[in-house]
Amino acid sequence: WGSREREREVEGDQSMSSEAQQQGARRRVVAAPAASNKDKEDRESSRDDPDGTAYEPPEDVPEGTIAFRYNKFQHNARIACFMLPCMGILMAYGGKTTTSTVVAGAMVTYMLDFYGWKEGTLIAVWVTVICSMATLFLASMHLFSVSIYNIALVYNMLAFCASAGLWGTLQFTSLQRQYPRMVLICERLLFSLMPATPPVLLTWATVAMVGAGAAHYYLLAYLSIGFVLYVMPVRSSFRVVAKGRSKKLGPALDELDEVVMGRFETSAHSMCYTVLPALIKTAVHHNHMYSTPDDLADIVLLHSAPPLLVVALAYRGSLWWLGLEPQHYKLVRGILGGLLVLAAAGALEVRVVFHAFRQYIKVPYPWDYVAVSAGVYGLALMVLAHFSGVLERRGMWVLLNALGVASALGVQIALGMPFYMLPFGCAGAHFCVQFYYKRKLWDYVAFCLTAAMAMCWFIAKSFMFLDFEFDPLPMSIKHVCLVLMLVSLSSLLLPGLVAASKRPGLTGGLLALHAGGLCVLELQLHCQFKGIYPPYLVVFTTCLGLYLTQHLHAQGKSTAGSAWLMGCLYASKLGLLLHPAPLALPSSLLLCLSISPIYVGWALLP
């Protein structure tokens, strides 16, 4: 923050101080000046300390003051998660006119920024944004003739363009000196728009590609991502935590905790998140809302899943806007979470298990519902017991054992397994409970072996008797089933190895083997049958695999070489989307293996 003696308040502080006298303890924004001319030049050229560790709050400021710091915008990666896909969608929708406008504006902005004309660069950013909004509006004129309600869609397009302009504005560190309050307002506006407009545009694009039958679930997925990324409490990039205040975000916060969004914005987004998916379901399927059990399960799931996520994240501050005492959040989380988990489990039983896997359930009615309910609700109760903390009490391992055995028996009976296979599932549940309490690797290995026997029996009885040859690779259905068994066994072993093993080489080798088997399975299923393994599953497994690769390597659970191989295997699966052919996977894998050492080769050095 520097050693200069004077401190400069932003414009408007006089009016704020008068309001503070009238309303009590009102916040003020105080900017600490730079240390020297050299520091000033560094900030002007955006060479700040990215973590803000070089800055300290002023000493002699009134209590409750929020200190403004000159800093880079720290949430670019978070904003880019929604910003970049939506930019691509709007450029594809607007056609050549919008694309040309964006490209020309980007070139002019880059040239002005290269010559150091900051004011001209900022003006060029907003001129590009306004011209893009005009082209999108003209390209959407035909939507108004289809339905007047398309005004909402066009409004979201224009609001997203405005958020892109706000994002660009926050990159100008020179504005922090001249208009620090405007920088804070732009940051709050950006975080207020990101959970609202991008999910609408992403849902619209998804519906245009795959149809509107499951539009409510698409919106629920995108809103959930937006809620976690932007609505959850996030520290502002331009505020300093006052002395004496905790830097850790907890369940109970207030306006002085230097978060980006305030109480009103957070509560509005939380309410919309819990209501909008169910409203979309009503709008699309209002003619047959309660005609089938699946429709009823949809309604229950859409009303229970969003509040369940909000309640589950209460320990991270998702309910801070309620203003409850810290001890009350645990009570609310326990009661509401239990009820919502039971409701969601029942809806998933009807909507997923009986809807998609009915042909594998061999027990006649009504015993099929009894067996499946025992398995589903037994698992749900175990999850509830774990997160509520009751399993830490003495003697609760007996209850957990009983729930695990009942759940395993219910699933095995529902699948029609013979009596000689039932002890394997029960033994697997027992060894899993033992590992939960004792964390011994041999208990987990025993659980994996017993569970793998039941899983291999199911795969052999359900698929291996078929006579079918795959085209992408010269493999029969039996070979694919063997690969599936291998991937399933490695999937069972990996969580225990990550939790209990101290050998990163062994864990990394098994992770790479799992990634290779998954690539083979996706190649065969995605290329052979159209629709049986859709593209979004390929994208989902790729993103999840890349995230786990980076996370496990950062935690020291895998070696650099195995992490590099895993990253190449998961990234190469994206080649299947561009050209679903037998040579797409090996060619993209060779491309990743040849290019990636340039970026990760330093990590392989001793």
CORURVEN-V384245 format. One record per backbone hydrogen bond with DSSP energy under -0.5 kcal/mol. NH is the residue of the N-H (numbers start at 1). CO is the residue of the C=O. If there is no record, write none. Layout:
nh=<NH;NH>
co=<CO;CO>
This chain:
nh=<8;9;10;13;16;17;18;19;20;21;22;23;24;26;30;30;31;32;33;40;41;42;43;44;45;46;47;48;50;52;55;61;65;66;67;67;68;69;71;79;80;81;82;83;84;86;87;88;89;90;91;92;93;94;95;97;98;99;100;101;102;103;104;105;106;107;108;109;110;111;112;113;114;115;116;117;118;121;122;123;124;125;126;127;128;129;130;131;132;133;134;135;136;137;138;139;140;140;141;143;144;144;145;146;147;150;151;152;153;154;155;156;157;158;159;160;161;162;163;164;165;166;167;168;169;170;171;172;173;175;176;177;178;179;183;184;185;186;187;188;189;190;191;192;193;194;195;196;197;200;201;202;203;204;205;206;207;208;209;210;211;215;217;218;219;220;221;222;223;224;225;226;227;228;229;230;231;231;232;236;239;240;245;250;253;257;258;260;266;267;268;269;270;271;272;273;274;275;276;277;279;280;281;282;283;284;285;288;289;291;296;297;298;299;300;301;302;303;304;305;308;309;310;311;312;313;314;316;317;318;320;322;323;328;329;329;330;331;332;333;334;335;336;337;337;338;339;340;341;342;343;344;345;346;347;348;349;350;351;352;353;354;356;357;357;360;361;362;362;363;367;368;369;370;371;372;373;374;375;376;377;378;379;380;381;382;383;384;385;386;387;388;389;389;390;391;392;393;396;398;399;400;401;402;403;404;405;406;407;408;409;410;411;412;413;414;415;416;417;421;422;422;423;424;425;426;427;428;429;430;431;432;433;434;435;436;437;438;439;443;444;445;446;447;448;449;450;451;452;453;454;455;456;457;458;459;460;461;462;463;464;466;468;470;475;475;477;480;481;482;483;484;485;486;487;488;489;490;491;492;493;494;495;496;497;498;499;500;501;501;504;507;508;509;510;511;512;513;514;515;516;517;518;519;520;521;522;523;524;525;526;527;528;529;530;531;533;537;538;539;540;541;542;543;544;545;546;547;548;549;550;551;552;553;554;555;556;557;558;559;563;564;565;566;567;568;569;570;571;572;573;573;574;575;576;577;578;579;581;584;585;586;587;588;589;590;591;592;593;594;595;596;597;598;599;600;601;603;604;604;605;605>
co=<31;7;29;10;12;13;14;15;16;17;18;19;20;24;28;66;8;68;6;36;37;38;39;40;41;43;42;46;48;49;52;59;62;28;65;240;30;238;69;75;76;77;79;79;80;82;83;84;85;86;87;88;89;90;91;94;94;95;96;97;98;99;100;101;102;103;104;105;106;107;108;109;110;111;113;112;116;117;118;119;120;121;122;123;124;125;126;127;128;129;130;131;132;133;134;135;136;137;138;140;140;141;141;142;143;147;148;149;149;150;151;152;153;154;155;156;157;158;159;160;161;162;163;164;165;166;168;169;171;172;173;174;174;175;179;180;181;182;183;184;185;186;187;188;189;190;191;193;193;196;197;198;199;200;201;202;203;204;205;206;207;212;214;214;215;216;217;218;219;220;221;222;223;224;225;226;226;227;227;258;236;67;242;248;251;254;255;234;262;263;264;265;266;267;268;269;270;271;272;273;275;276;277;278;279;280;281;285;286;288;292;293;294;295;296;297;298;299;300;301;304;305;306;307;308;309;311;313;314;313;317;319;320;325;325;326;326;327;328;329;330;331;332;332;333;334;335;336;337;338;339;340;341;342;343;344;345;346;347;348;348;349;352;352;353;357;358;360;414;414;364;364;366;366;367;368;369;370;371;372;373;374;375;376;377;378;379;380;381;382;383;384;385;386;385;385;389;390;393;395;395;396;397;398;399;400;401;402;403;404;405;406;407;408;409;410;411;413;412;418;418;419;419;421;421;422;423;424;425;426;427;428;429;430;431;432;433;434;435;440;440;441;442;443;444;445;446;447;448;449;450;451;452;453;454;455;456;457;458;459;459;463;466;475;470;473;468;476;477;478;479;480;481;482;483;484;485;486;487;488;489;490;491;492;493;494;495;496;496;497;502;503;504;505;506;507;508;509;510;511;512;513;514;515;516;517;518;519;520;521;522;523;524;525;528;529;529;534;534;535;536;537;538;539;540;541;542;543;544;545;546;547;548;549;550;551;553;552;552;504;559;560;561;562;563;564;565;566;567;568;569;570;571;572;573;574;574;575;579;581;581;582;583;584;585;586;587;588;589;590;591;592;593;595;596;596;597;600;600;601;601;602>
